[in-house]
């Protein structure tokens, strides 16, 4: 249930020079005396991700007037943390495809993926120390801990057809939205923003990350595998009760609920066509899209509390365009 990241490149073009600086930091800090570490890290980091979490950090710091080089280091840090979660995620989920390519665990094996994920976490913390900001370290270390808890929560809920919407939201806010929230908050901390502005940045990140994941879960039942770069039906195979399935069980007949419940409990990909038909017939996709729409609006409202300018306008537009994403 880990979302891919594909913001419109044209929308973020004005921070392209900053992103090139971030890419340079990433390249430098991936160096290791152990060749396999760099090989696996570069394989996944250069596999087509659009760096949305680093972009949020850059946009927030830009909106609040911070231009110091620390923003490049910390943008690379959040990308390293995100990449570590992807490496571990794909091992836990036994995934075979990400961003249109074979996953690192398929290419290099599970042990290498887990250990290189550990390297990226530890390298991220080394880089945090370099910035010498206890508030930044506090936010990012807490985020890393919450993400790990979210991973375990999701594992505990595998094949649990009784998971409700509240439980689902709790999982995705821990597992996915927390790093969005932390990235946005760090931008505010770098700019020495007021508590009110820092809270607005954090709310934007949490709402954006939540909406992003809900739409990702919708795309698992409506998307094009070639466009998305992952196998459709993976969530069902892994026994994940995502919002489209939860809503379908709530709104469907007893017979329809039993079909979806059985598919979740058994990870029955063979039932994907029947499940998709039920999800569509019950209006469950509209329920999920409306939930994402509400979160996107919350993000736009939060961005509206930031100083007016190119960066805050981009943040509002990113949230507005979120519902149109196809990958």
N, C-alpha and C positions, 0 to 999 in steps of 0.2 A: 504494500500500500504506500510505497514511497513514490512521490510525484517526480516526474521529469520536469525540466525547467526550460521553457521556450518563450521568453518575452519577445515582442516584436523588435527586431534589430534596429529598424528605422527610428523607433521611439527612443531608444537608448543611445542613438548615434552621437549625441552631444557629450556623453561621458566616455566615448570610445578611447580618447587619449588616457583617461584615468584607468580604464580597464586594461589597456596595454601595459601600464605600469604594474598593475596587479599581476598580470600574466608573467611579467618579468620576475617579480618576487616569487611567484609560484615555481617558475623554472629554476631559479637559484636555490630555493629551499628544498627542492626535491632531490638535490644531490646527496648521495650516500656512498659510503665505501663498499656497500653491498650491492652489486649490480642489479639483482632481482628486485630490490626495493624500488629503485628508480624505474625499472622496466614496468612493473605492475602499476605503480602510481601514475606514470605517464599514460599508460594504456587507458585507464579510466578517466583521468582528468582531461585528456585531449580527445575524448570520444564524442564530443558534440554538445556538451552541456553549455547553457547560455549564461551561467554565472549570475543567476537572479539574486541569490542571497548577498554576494559581494556588491552587486549593483544597488541593492537596497541600502547597504551601509554607505556607499558613496553618495547616493542621492540624498540620504538624510543629513550626512555631514555637509554636503553642498548646500542643501536648503537652509541650514543653520549657520553657514558661513565659515566652516572649518576647512582649511586647505593644507594642513600639515601632512608630511609623508607617512605618519602613523596610520592614516586611513588605508594606504595601500597594503601595509603589513597585516592589518586586522581584516581587511577584505580577503586576503589570501588565507588567513587563519580560518575564517568561516567556511571557505571553500574546502580547506583540508578536512575540517570537522565533517562537513557534508559528505565528502568523498569517502571518508572512513565509514560513515553510516551506510553508504551504498555498498561498499565492499562486504561489510558484515551482513547487511540486509539480504544480499543475493545469496550468500551462503545459507542463512537461516531459511530463506524461502525456496532454496534450490532453483533459483531463476536461471534461465539460459539466454535471455535476450534483454539488452538494455541499450536505448538510443540506437537501435538498429544493428547493433554489434553483439557478438557473443560476449557474455559477461566474463569478468575476470576469473571467477571461480571455474568456469568452463574452460577457459584458455590456460590458466596457470594452476588450477587445483584449489580446493578449499583451504588447505593449510597456508599457502602463500597469500591468499586473499585475506584471511583473518589476521595474519601477522603483519602484512603491509598496512592493513587498516589500523592496527595498533601503532605502527610507526607514524602514520599520519596524525593520529591523536597526540602522540608524544611530541612530534615536531610542532604541532599547533600550540601546545603549551609552552614549548621553548620560545616560540615567537611572541606569545603573549607577554612573557617575562621581559622580553626586549623592550616592550613599549612602556614598562614601568608605571602602570596604572592599576591600582588595586580595584577601583570600581569596574574597570573593563574585565579584569580577571574574574571578579565576582560574578558578573553577568554571564560570561562565557563558560566558566566552570559549572555554574548552576545549570545552564542550558544543556551542557554535555551530560550532566547527571540526569536531568529530566528526560532527555532523549533516550538514554539507556533504560530508564524506568518505562518509558512508552513502548520501547521494543519488547520488554518483558511482558507488559500488559497485553500487547498484541499477541504475543506467543501464548499467553494464558487463555486468550479468547479465540484461538484458532478452533474452527469447527464448533463454535458456540452459537447456535441459532437463537439463543435467548438474549443476546446482546441487544440493548435498546439504543435509541438515538443519543441519549445522554451519555451512555458508556462509550459509544462510537466517537462522539465529539471529544470526550476526555482523552481517548487514545490518540486521535490525530492532532490535538492541541499539544500533547506531550511529544509525540514522535516526529511530526512534520512542522507544525506551526511554531514550535518553540525556537528553532534556529532562525526562522524569519523574524520573530519577535526580538531575539537577541541581536541580530544583525542591525535592525533598525535602532534599537536602544543604544548600541555601541556608537552609532553615528552621532546620537544626541550627547552621549557622554564626552566624546572627543571635542564637541563644540561647546562644552560646559553649559549646556542648555538648562533652562529652569526646570524644576520638577514637573511643571505642567506640560512643557514641550516634550520632555523625556517620556512622560506618560502617553502623550499623543503618538509619538513615534513607536512606542511599544505596542499600543493598541492597533496601529496601522499594520505592523508586522504580524501580530497574532491573527488579525482578521484576514489579511492577505494570504497567509499560510493556510488558514482553515479553508477559505474559499478555494484555494488552489488544489488542496487535496480532495475536497468534495467533487470538484470538476474532474479530477483525475479518476476518481472512482466511477463517475458517470461514464467517462470515456471507455472504461473497461467493458461496457456493454453497448456502446454506440460508435466507438472510434474505428479507425482504419489502422490495422496493425502496421502497414507499411509507413504510414504517416507518424504513428505514435512511437515506433521503434521498440515495441514490446509485444509479447504475445497476448492477444485478447483472451479473456477468461482466466488469466493467471490468478486473480483474486479468488475466484470460485474454486480453482484447483487447490489453493492454499487454505481453503476453508475460512475465508475472511468475510464476516458479516458487515459489508459496507452499507452506506445509507440507501442506495437503490434497492438492495435486498431487504433491508429492515423495513423500508416503506412498502415494498411489495407484499411482505408478509402481514403488515398491519392493514393493508387495504384490500387484499385478495380474499377469495373464498377459502373455505376450509381445505378444499382440494388443492388450490393453488398454493396456499401456505405450506401444505405438506410437501409439495414438490420442491419448493425453495428450501425448506428446512432440511429435507433429506440431502439435497445437493450440497448445502453448507456442511452438514455433519459428516458427509462422506467424501467431500472434495470431488464431486462427480462432474468432471468436465464434459462427459458424454451428455449430460442434461443441459448443456449451455443453451441450446436452441430453445428448449422449453422454458428455461429460466428467463431468457431474454424476452420471449413472447409474453410471459407473465409480468415482467418488469414494465414493459411497454403498455400492456393492456390495463394495468392497475393505475397508471399515471405516476408510478414511483419515480420516474426520471424527472418529472415536473416538480415533485416534492424535493428532490435533491438539488435541482437547479435553483429552486426558490430559496433553499437554505444557503446555497453559494451566493446567490444574488444579495441576500440580506447581509452576509459577511463582507461582500465587495462594497456594499453601500457603507457599512461601518468603517471600512478602510478609507473610503473617499471622505467621509465626514471627519475622520481623524487627520487626514492630510490637509483638509481645509483649515485646520487650526494652526498650521505651520505658516511661516512668513511666505508671502506671495512671491513667486519667481519661477524660473524655468524648471528648477528641480522639483518643487512641490507640484507644479502643473503636470510634470511627467509621472509623479507618484499617483496623482488622481487618475490620469489617463491609463496607467498600467492596471489599476483596479477596475476601471470601467471596461477595459478590453478583456478582462480575465474570462468572462463567460463565453467569449468567442474562440477560446483556444481549442486547437485540434490535436495538440501533442504535448 
